[in-house]
């Protein structure tokens, strides 16, 4: 922000000795270069301030009557307006470019997190390693204060991450992109083949925004753990052969998941 104010002023003062030799459009183009330099940081507000200060400096230092904000020529007024408009447009484009670069970087990190856990599960590594890796990735992905896995019903958790990557508190949707995760623990169920195999208990950082995309990756990580658990100890299923969603599975499976939770 300091550069957004100081740079246009300094450039305008530096142009004072040449203002009788350069056309107003030339002076304006030099100020546009300054605005682009400030806008390259990708900060929309800084670029807007630089555009405004450049327009005012152009008016005060480089147009007649000098040392006044009055403009005597119609062409100078048009040049000043264009200078302001171009500066705001450049700032907006730079801000959007920075946003896209940031989003791309986050996307690469999320893909790397999912790939690392998927590779462990696909290569037949010990299920404990898969659970531990997913726990670490979830903690970093969602910037959690704590994350733990349990095969038992955590009990008393009203906040839950749904398979659609949404967070519900009771029956109400929670706006995670504005409010972050609920301040209390959040349940991330681990499922496979219609069976509920365990839970990741997420302890969030209060007020930290969490995107829908990050929650979808978290669900995918939990699904990879579910696939690893199912492959490690496949139950015969309930007597009627029907999967039991939203339960801890059959007796053998529940016991196996509890053993895992005690070692993570």
For each residue, the residues with C-beta under 8 A, 3 or more apart:
1: 4 5 45 46 49
2: 5 6
3: 6 7 38 46 50
4: 1 7 8 38 46 47 49 50 53
5: 1 2 8 9 49 50 53
6: 2 3 9 10
7: 3 4 10 11 34 37 38 50
8: 4 5 11 12 31 34 35 50 53 54 57
9: 5 6 12 13 53 57
10: 6 7 13 14
11: 7 8 14 15 30 31 34 54 57
12: 8 9 15 16 27 31 54 57 58 60 61 62
13: 9 10 16 61
14: 10 11
15: 11 12 18 19 22 27 30 61 62
16: 12 13 19 61 62
17:
18: 15 21 22
19: 15 16 22 27 61 62 66
20:
21: 18
22: 15 18 19 26 27
23: 26 27
24: 27 28 58 62 63 73 75 76 79
25: 28 29 79
26: 22 23 29 30
27: 12 15 19 22 23 24 30 31 58 62
28: 24 25 31 32 58 79 80 82 83
29: 25 26 32 33
30: 11 15 26 27 33 34
31: 8 11 12 27 28 34 35 54 57 58 83
32: 28 29 35 36 54 83 86 87 90
33: 29 30 36 37
34: 7 8 11 30 31 37 38 50 54
35: 8 31 32 38 39 47 50 51 54 86 87 90 91
36: 32 33 39 40 90 94
37: 7 33 34 40
38: 3 4 7 34 35 41 46 47 50 91
39: 35 36 42 43 46 47 50 87 90 91 93 94 95
40: 36 37 94
41: 38 46 47 94 98
42: 39 94 95 97 98 99 101
43: 39 46 47 94 95 98
44: 47 48 91 92 94 95
45: 1 48 49
46: 1 3 4 38 39 41 43 49 50 91
47: 4 35 38 39 41 43 44 50 51 87 88 90 91 92 94 95
48: 44 45 51 52 87 88 91
49: 1 4 5 45 46 52 53
50: 3 4 5 7 8 34 35 38 39 46 47 53 54 87 91
51: 35 47 48 54 55 83 84 86 87 88 90 91
52: 48 49 55 56 84 87
53: 4 5 8 9 49 50 56 57
54: 8 11 12 31 32 34 35 50 51 57 58 83 84 87
55: 51 52 58 59 80 81 83 84 87
56: 52 53 59 60 69
57: 8 9 11 12 31 53 54 60 61 62
58: 12 24 27 28 31 54 55 61 62 63 79 80 83
59: 55 56 62 63 69 71 76 80
60: 12 56 57 66 67 68 69
61: 12 13 15 16 19 57 58 66 67
62: 12 15 16 19 24 27 57 58 59 66
63: 24 58 59 66 71 72 73 76 80
64: 72 73 76
65: 68 70 72
66: 19 60 61 62 63
67: 60 61
68: 60 65
69: 56 59 60
70: 65
71: 59 63 76 77 80
72: 63 64 65 76
73: 24 63 64 76 77
74: 77 78
75: 24 78 79
76: 24 59 63 64 71 72 73 79 80
77: 71 73 74 80 81
78: 74 75 81 82
79: 24 25 28 58 75 76 82 83
80: 28 55 58 59 63 71 76 77 83 84
81: 55 77 78 84 85
82: 28 78 79 85 86
83: 28 31 32 51 54 55 58 79 80 86 87
84: 51 52 54 55 80 81 87 88
85: 81 82 88 89
86: 32 35 51 82 83 89 90
87: 32 35 39 47 48 50 51 52 54 55 83 84 90 91
88: 47 48 51 84 85 91 92
89: 85 86 92 93
90: 32 35 36 39 47 51 86 87 93 94
91: 35 38 39 44 46 47 48 50 51 87 88 94 95
92: 44 47 88 89 95 96
93: 39 89 90 96 97
94: 36 39 40 41 42 43 44 47 90 91 97 98
95: 39 42 43 44 47 91 92 98 99
96: 92 93 99 100
97: 42 93 94 100 101
98: 41 42 43 94 95 101 102
99: 42 95 96 102 103
100: 96 97 103 104
101: 42 97 98 104 105
102: 98 99 105 106
103: 99 100 106 107
104: 100 101 107 108
105: 101 102 108 109
106: 102 103 109 110 211 213 214
107: 103 104 110 111 213
108: 104 105 111 112
109: 105 106 112 113 141
110: 106 107 113 114 141 213 214 217
111: 107 108 114 115
112: 108 109 115 116
113: 109 110 116 117 137 140 141 217 221
114: 110 111 117 118 137 217 220 221 224
115: 111 112 118 119
116: 112 113 119 120 133 137
117: 113 114 120 121 130 133 134 137 221 224 225
118: 114 115 121 122 224
119: 115 116 122 123
120: 116 117 123 125 129 130 133 228
121: 117 118 125 130 224 225 227 228 231
122: 118 119
123: 119 120
124:
125: 120 121 129 130
126: 129 130
127: 130 131 228 229 232 260
128: 131 132 260 263 264
129: 120 125 126 132 133
130: 117 120 121 125 126 127 133 134 224 225 228
131: 127 128 134 135 149 225 228 260 264
132: 128 129 135 136 264
133: 116 117 120 129 130 136 137
134: 117 130 131 137 138 149 200 221 222 224 225
135: 131 132 138 139 147 148 149 200 264
136: 132 133 139 140
137: 113 114 116 117 133 134 140 141 221
138: 134 135 141 142 144 147 188 200 202 218 221
139: 135 136 142 143 144 146 147
140: 113 136 137 143
141: 109 110 113 137 138 214 217 218 221
142: 138 139 147 181 202 204 210 214 215 218
143: 139 140 205 208 210
144: 138 139 147 202 203 204 205
145: 203 204 205
146: 139 202 203
147: 135 138 139 142 144 200 201 202 203
148: 135 200 201 264
149: 131 134 135 190 198 199 200 201 225 260 261 264
150: 154 198 199 201 261
151: 197 198 199 248 254 256 257 258 259 260 261
152: 199 248 258 261
153: 199 248
154: 150 157 185 187 199 201
155:
156:
157: 154 160 184 185 186 187 201
158: 169 170 184
159: 167 168 169 174 181 182 184 185 186 187
160: 157 167 168 186 187 188 189
161: 165 166 167 186 187 188 189 202 215 218 219 222
162: 165 166 167 168 219
163: 191 219
164:
165: 161 162 212 213 215 216 218 219
166: 161 162 173 174 212 215
167: 159 160 161 162 173 174 176 181 182 186 215
168: 159 160 162 171 172 173 174
169: 158 159 172 174 182
170: 158
171: 168
172: 168 169
173: 166 167 168
174: 159 166 167 168 169 179 181 182
175: 178 179
176: 167 179 180 181 209 210 211 212 215
177: 209 210 211 212
178: 175 209
179: 174 175 176 182 207 209
180: 176 204 205 206 207 208 209 210
181: 142 159 167 174 176 186 202 204 208 210
182: 159 167 169 174 179 186 204
183: 204 206
184: 157 158 159
185: 154 157 159 201 202 203
186: 157 159 160 161 167 181 182 201 202 203 204
187: 154 157 159 160 161 199 200 201 202
188: 138 160 161 199 200 201 202 218 219 222
189: 160 161 196 198 199 222
190: 149 196 197 198 199 200 222 223 225 226 229
191: 163 194 195 196 197 222 223 226 245
192: 195 197 223 226 227 229 230
193: 230 243
194: 191 243 244 245
195: 191 192 226 230 235 243 244 245 247 249 253
196: 189 190 191 244 245 246 247 248 249
197: 151 190 191 192 225 226 229 230 248 249 253 257
198: 149 150 151 189 190 225 226 229 248 257 260 261
199: 149 150 151 152 153 154 187 188 189 190
200: 134 135 138 147 148 149 187 188 190 222 225
201: 147 148 149 150 154 157 185 186 187 188
202: 138 142 144 146 147 161 181 185 186 187 188
203: 144 145 146 147 185 186
204: 142 144 145 180 181 182 183 186 208 210
205: 143 144 145 180 208
206: 180 183
207: 179 180
208: 143 180 181 204 205
209: 176 177 178 179 180
210: 142 143 176 177 180 181 204 214 215
211: 106 176 177 214 215
212: 165 166 176 177 215 216
213: 106 107 110 165 216 217
214: 106 110 141 142 210 211 217 218
215: 142 161 165 166 167 176 210 211 212 218 219
216: 165 212 213 219 220
217: 110 113 114 141 213 214 220 221
218: 138 141 142 161 165 188 214 215 221 222
219: 161 162 163 165 188 215 216 222 223
220: 114 216 217 223 224
221: 113 114 117 134 137 138 141 217 218 224 225
222: 134 161 188 189 190 191 200 218 219 225 226
223: 190 191 192 219 220 226 227
224: 114 117 118 121 130 134 220 221 227 228
225: 117 121 130 131 134 149 190 197 198 200 221 222 228 229
226: 190 191 192 195 197 198 222 223 229 230
227: 121 192 223 224 230 231
228: 120 121 127 130 131 224 225 231 232
229: 127 190 192 197 198 225 226 232 233 253 256 257 260
230: 192 193 195 197 226 227 233 234
231: 121 227 228 234
232: 127 228 229 256
233: 229 230 252 253 256
234: 230 231
235: 195 249 250 252 253
236: 250 252
237: 241 242 243 244 250
238: 241 242 243 244 250
239:
240:
241: 237 238
242: 237 238
243: 193 194 195 237 238
244: 194 195 196 237 238 247 249 250
245: 191 194 195 196
246: 196
247: 195 196 244
248: 151 152 153 196 197 198 253 254 257
249: 195 196 197 235 244 253 254 257
250: 235 236 237 238 244 253 254
251: 254 255
252: 233 235 236 255 256
253: 195 197 229 233 235 248 249 250 256 257
254: 151 248 249 250 251 257 258
255: 251 252 258 259
256: 151 229 232 233 252 253 259 260
257: 151 197 198 229 248 249 253 254 260 261
258: 151 152 254 255 261 262
259: 151 255 256 262 263
260: 127 128 131 149 151 198 229 256 257 263 264
261: 149 150 151 152 198 257 258 264
262: 258 259
263: 128 259 260
264: 128 131 132 135 148 149 260 261
